[in-house]
Amino acid sequence: MSDLSKVAAPPLSISSNKVCFHGSWIAAAIALLALPYIFSSGGSLTTFSLIGISIIFSLSYNILLGQTGMLSFGHAVYYGLGGFAAIHGMNLIATFKLPVPLPLVPLIGGISGLFFAAIFGWVPTRRSRTAFAMISLGVAELVASSSLILRSFFGGEAGISANRTKLLPVFGWNFGPEVQIYYLVAFWTLLSAIAMYALTRTPFGRMCNAVRDNPERVQFVGYDPHVIRFLAFCFAGFFAGIAGALAAINFEIANAAYLGAAQSGVVLFATYIGGVGYFIGPIIGAIFVTYLSLALSDLTTVWQLYFGLFFIAVVMFAPGGITGLLMKHRPLVRAGTMFTVLRAYLVALVPTLTMIAGLILGIEIVVQHTINAGEDPHTKAFGVHFNAASPLIWLLATALVIGGFVVARAAWRWVAKAWDEALNTAREKGFHA
Amino acid sequence: VLELIVISTLNGVLYGMLLFLMASGLTVIFSMLGVLNFAHASFYMLGAFFGFEISRWFGFWPALLVSPLLAGLIGAAVERYGLRRVHKNGHVAELLYTFGLAFVIEVVVEIIWGKSPVDYRVPRLLDFPAFTIFSTNYPAFKMFMLLVSVAIFLALLIALKKTRVGLIVQAALTHPHMVGHLGHNVDRIFMMVFGVGTALAAVAGVIAGPALQTQSNMAELLGPILFVVVVVGGLGSLRGAFIASLLIGLVQTFAVSMNGSLASIFGPLGLGNTQPLLADIWNVTIAQIAPIIPYLLMVVILLFRPMGLFGTRES
C-alpha cells in the first residue's frame, strides 16, 4: 500500500508557499461563488450539485483508502444512513415546527453517519487489508439487506421522501430553487474539504499514514493500529453522512439504493480514478466520474461497460490515478525535458486511439446484434452512423484493433525510452520526483 | 418436523458443498497469489451461462466438460495478462483489478444474455425424483449435484495431498521462492492454479445453473456470501473454508424453512408492539431474515475470533 500513496500530505513549507496555499482555497471559494453566473441553466446547476456531493463523498472515502490504507467496499452505508437520517430529520422538523434551518440538516446526516460508523466500524477495523475489505463488504450487505426488512424506517423499495421547503427560511431563502441548493452544497463542500484537509495535518492524520505504511512500527511506538483505523473509519463515516444528507436534500428522497453496493462501487471508482495519493485526487476523480457518467450515458447504451474497462485500464497502467499520472511529470516539467516526452506521447496517441476506436466499434456492433437484435442495423453510437450488419464493418473493427495494437506497442516502447532519458536528464539536473 | 430436518439437511449440505467448490478455489488462489479474487463469483456465473449456451447446442454433458474448460482458460488468461501485470502495483491494485473485472463481466453478460433469467433446464436424463421421503420428492438432479461436488472435493483432496503436483502447489503456497530455486516455474504454477480455481467455480455454475436461477445478477448475489465463507473460515485456510461453507449452507437453508418470528414466540405473553420500527423487528420471520444471517454470523464470529475460525496469520 505504501507505494500507492507516498505523498498524501506533504509538509507545509516556507511562507511563500503558505500564501499560495491559502490563495488556492480562496480561489476555490470564489470559483464556487461565480459558477452559477457563468453556467446558469438548471441542468448544469444540478450537475454541479451532484459533483459537489460526490466530492465530499470521495474525499471522505480517501480518509480510508488513501490516508489510512483501508479498502472499503461498503462506504455507501454511512452515506445512505446519513441520507435517511436527514430525510427523517427534515420530516420531524417540519411536523414539530422546530427552529432548525435547512443548512444545518447535513449535520444531522453527518452525526448519524458518525454514530453508525462507530457501531459498525469496531469489528471490521480489527483487521487490515484484504480481510478488512471483505468484512466491510459483509457489513454493507448486512445493512443493505436489513434496509428492506425494516420498512418503517427505510420505506421499503419506494424509499422515504421529504419536502425541503417546509423548513425555516434563512435570509429569505426557502431552498426551493436549484441555485439555492447549489450554494448550500457548495458551502458544505468547501467546509468539508477544508475540514478534511485540516485532518490530514493533525498528528492523528499522520498516525493514519503511519498505520497505512507500517502498522507494526506504529505498535512499537505505542499506538494501537486498531484504534487509529477505527477513528479514521468514524471520521470517514461522518463526512460520508454529510454527503448523503446533501444528496437527500437535493433529491428530497432517500431509498435503499443510497446504501447499496453500486453506490459503494461508484465512490471507489471516483476516488481511485482521481488518485488516492494526493488530497486533490478524489476531487478530480469526483468531477471526472460524475461528468463522465452523465456524458457517456447520453452517447451509448452500454456506457457502464466503457466505465468498467476504463477503470481496469487505470488500475493496470496508472495506479496513481489521474493526479498520480500528472504528478509523475513534475520533475520533467521543472527540468525542461518535458518536450521530448510530450512529442513521444503525441506519436503514440495516434495508434492507441485507433485501437480504442476499433474496440468501441467492435463493442457497438456486438451490442447492435444482441441488445437491439432484430432492429434496423443502421445505428449510431458516439454520434457516428454505421451499418452493423455489413461484413465490411466487422473487418474494419478487427483491422483497427489489431493494427492499432501492433503499432501502439512499438510506439509505447519508444515512449518508455524517451521517458527514461528525460527522467535521467531531470535527475542529473537535481529534480527528483 | 422430521421431514423438514432431513430435507433441509440435505439441501444445506448440497448448498454448502457448492459454496465449498468455489471457496476452495478462492482460498488456494488467495494463499498462493495473495489476491482475493473478487471476480470469483463472476466465473461461477460465466460457467452457468456457458453451460446454458453449450447445452442448447450440444446437450448438457458436453457443457459440463467444455464450460469449465472455457472459464478456466479465461481465468488463466486473466492471471497471465492482467494480474501478473498489476502485481507490481500492490495488493490494493490487484484487488481492485478483480473488482473491475467482476463489474465488466456482469455488464458483458447483461449485454449478451440480457437481464432476465435464461431458460437453463435440468437435463432430461436426470429429470426425475430420486427418492421420496415423507411424501416429498427429492429431485435426482440435486443428488447429482451433491455427487459431483463431493467427487470433486475428494479428487482435490487426493490431488493436493498425494500427487507430486499437489506437493509442489502446497510448497509454493508458503515458500514460492524456494520452489522457484528448485527449478519449478512458479509463474506457470500460479497461472495453472488460477485457471483450475476459476474452472472449479465454473463447474459449480454449470451444475447450479439449472437448479437455481441463471441470471446476470447471480454473481452479485453469491459473491458476498462467498467472501463471508472465506473470512469466517479464516483467510487462506482450506479446512476453515470447508467448515464455514457447510455451516453457512446449513444455517441458511434451515433459516429459509422456518417461519417463526419474535411475535409468534412471545406473542402469547401479550407484549404487542405499537411502535412501528419495533413492530418491524417483532413481526419479521426467520425466513425473511435468511439472506442476512450469513452476515450476522460473520460479525458474531469475528467478534470472538478476529482471524476467523481457522485463520492463523494476519494477511
Contacts between the chains, C-beta under 8 A, distances in Angstrom:
chain1	res1	chain2	res2	distance
A	1	B	90	6.0
A	1	B	91	6.8
A	1	B	92	5.8
A	3	B	89	7.4
A	3	B	90	5.4
A	4	B	89	7.5
A	4	B	90	5.7
A	4	B	92	6.1
A	4	B	93	7.3
A	65	B	92	7.5
A	69	B	92	7.7
A	71	B	92	5.4
A	71	B	95	6.3
A	71	B	96	7.5
A	73	B	99	7.8
A	123	B	299	5.7
A	123	B	302	5.4
A	123	B	303	6.0
A	126	B	302	7.3
A	126	B	306	4.6
A	127	B	306	6.3
A	127	B	314	7.3
A	128	B	314	7.4
A	129	B	91	6.3
A	129	B	315	6.9
A	130	B	30	7.6
A	130	B	36	4.9
A	130	B	91	7.0
A	130	B	95	6.6
A	130	B	235	6.6
A	130	B	315	6.3
A	131	B	231	6.2
A	131	B	235	5.7
A	131	B	314	7.8
A	131	B	315	6.8
A	133	B	36	7.4
A	133	B	95	6.3
A	134	B	36	6.6
A	134	B	227	4.4
A	134	B	228	7.7
A	134	B	230	7.2
A	134	B	231	4.7
A	134	B	235	7.9
A	135	B	231	6.0
A	135	B	298	7.1
A	135	B	302	6.5
A	137	B	224	5.6
A	137	B	227	5.8
A	138	B	224	6.3
A	138	B	227	6.7
A	138	B	228	5.1
A	138	B	231	6.9
A	138	B	294	7.8
A	138	B	295	4.9
A	138	B	298	4.9
A	138	B	299	7.4
A	139	B	295	7.0
A	139	B	299	7.0
A	141	B	224	4.5
A	141	B	292	7.5
A	141	B	295	5.4
A	142	B	292	5.4
A	142	B	295	3.7
A	142	B	296	6.6
A	142	B	299	7.1
A	145	B	291	5.0
A	145	B	292	4.4
A	145	B	295	7.4
A	146	B	292	6.0
A	149	B	280	6.8
A	149	B	284	5.6
A	149	B	288	6.2
A	149	B	289	6.3
A	149	B	292	7.5
A	150	B	277	6.6
A	150	B	280	4.9
A	150	B	281	7.2
A	151	B	280	5.9
A	152	B	276	3.7
A	152	B	277	5.1
A	152	B	279	7.2
A	152	B	280	5.3
A	153	B	277	5.5
A	153	B	280	7.6
A	261	B	220	7.1
A	261	B	224	7.9
A	265	B	99	7.7
A	265	B	103	6.9
A	268	B	96	7.5
A	268	B	99	7.5
A	272	B	96	6.2
A	302	B	107	6.9
A	302	B	111	6.0
A	304	B	103	7.7
A	304	B	107	5.0
A	305	B	104	6.6
A	305	B	107	4.5
A	305	B	108	6.8
A	305	B	111	6.9
A	308	B	100	5.7
A	308	B	103	4.3
A	308	B	104	4.0
A	308	B	107	6.0
A	309	B	104	6.2
A	311	B	96	7.9
A	311	B	100	4.5
A	311	B	103	7.3
A	312	B	82	7.9
A	312	B	97	6.4
A	312	B	100	4.2
A	312	B	101	6.7
A	312	B	104	6.6
A	315	B	86	6.2
A	315	B	89	7.3
A	315	B	93	5.4
A	315	B	96	5.1
A	315	B	97	4.8
A	315	B	100	6.0
A	316	B	82	7.0
A	316	B	85	5.9
A	316	B	86	5.7
A	316	B	89	7.9
A	316	B	97	6.8
A	319	B	86	7.8
A	319	B	89	3.9
A	319	B	90	7.2
A	319	B	93	4.8
A	366	B	111	7.0
A	366	B	112	7.7
A	367	B	111	5.9
A	370	B	111	5.7
A	370	B	112	5.4
A	370	B	114	7.9
A	371	B	111	6.1
A	371	B	114	7.8
